[in-house]
Amino acid sequence: MIVFDLVCRQGDHRFEGWFGSSDDFADQQARGLIACPVCASADVTRAISAPNLGRKGNQIATAKPAAPAVQANAPLPPEAVAVLKTIALMQAEALKSSTWVGDRFADKARAMHYGETQAAPIHGQATPEEASALIEEGVEIAPILFPVAPPGKAN
């Protein structure tokens, strides 16, 4: 089997096709049997691609240098630590002027969005489904990047 990178001229969609040989591709193309899977155009040609050349059987494989091992608990670079500290401080400052509404967050945010209650900064908990629904309704929300313990639950 041979794999060709193909492209349709109508929408410039790229895809690949598997053929028994170059002649099989040419025959199927001439008969109009090859079509773009995106737009169904039969105006398909081979795209420019690099050949995949195998190694000779009598060649010895050269060892590739090993990729550096990634440590699971490797320390972050100092720049990343500084950015995270800045974000944590900004979040803590913003939460000082915000009211904890717990698991009623979605209802409270929706009520403010529709003008049923006065707008005010709030934070609380929402399920992924509730958050998605709020976003779909156009309610402006943002996740809290660092976990926050509910009032009275912090150590």
Secondary structure, 3 states (H helix, E strand, C coil): CEEEEEEECCCCCEEEEEECCHHHHHHHHHCCCCCCCCCCCCCEEECCCCCCCCCCCCCCCCCCCCCCCCCCCCCCCHHHHHHHHHHHHHHHHHHHCCEEEECCHHHHHHHHHCCCCCCCCEEECCCHHHHHHHHHHCCCCCCCCCCCCCCCCCC
